[in-house]
Amino acid sequence: MIDSTSYGRLLKQRLQELTEKVSDIDGALRETDSPDGEERATENEDDEVLEDLGNAALNEISRINAALHRIKNGTYGVCTSCGGMINEARLVVLLPFPMLNSASHISGLALFLTLFRSLDLIENLNDMRPRMFWLVGLLVAGIASLRAHYLATATVTVVAFLMIDMWRHRDAVRARMISLFHAGGASVVFLLPWMATLWQSSSTPMYPVFPGTHRPDYENYSAPLGFSEHLSFFGDVMISPGVALFAVPVILYAFRRASLAGLALYLGALVTTAVLSWVFTYSDAENIHR
């Protein structure tokens, strides 16, 4: 039985955040334009971005209101397309979305789970043959093509897996280094079509490592914070409950010498979260965690 009360509380909290966000965007859009021509042109571009963000927030508000209505009617958790029940584990991820088939939300989870299972199988079989790591490279490429920052998580996961395994088996360093070379080479090979497409659209094979057509004078990710403010924001994100919980399995995996793949995956998540929280200072702890 789905506990709709808990989901209702989460949805209302998110609804309040989005409502405040839309209000802030409306206030920013009402500000008087600068009389200077160049500044006005920049402001117009900024307004377009704000309008897009506002529209996205309004769309999410609409979905949340529909989800709250389904909770009130007792139909929350039922797929509006096929009528089947949505598994609670998936419901946590989908939240306001009423359909079972929401690939954009679960593809990343599925690929990371596949990466974990593949590395876990390699560890259990102690199979370091190159073909195994070409499969790993294919998974890393698939993950990276979904979102740019997923590449960091997947890369750290694979590197951590091999480095820790290398430390545990110091007599097989050469074999692990060869495996790392094959995994990296395979990732690049399978990413080439995606990189070529990205180059055509944005003049960069890998954003944000190479900025491409991104304008250096326009920044929508990092707020202009002093070092102490930056450090404070970073600390607040890293000690927030949603992020700090990642440290628990890392400690358990490390001390119990349990699944190496699990330890590597959680380390990848922590490192990526740390990087995101340092870079995306226009965001907040909840969105970075999500």
Secondary structure by P-SEA (a helix, b strand, c coil): ccaaaaaaaaaaaaaaaaaaaaaaaaaaaaccccccaaaaaaaaaaaaaaaaaaaaaaaaaaaaaaaaaaaaaccccccccccccccaaaaaaaccccccccccccaaaaaaaaaaaaaaaaaaaccccaaaaaaaaaaaaaaaaaccaaaaaaaaaaaaaaaaaaaaccccaaaaaaaaaaaaaaaaaaaaaaaaaaaaccccccccccccccccccccccccccaaaaaaaaaaaaacaaaaaaaaaaaaaaaacccaaaaaaaaaaaaaaaaaaacccccccccccc
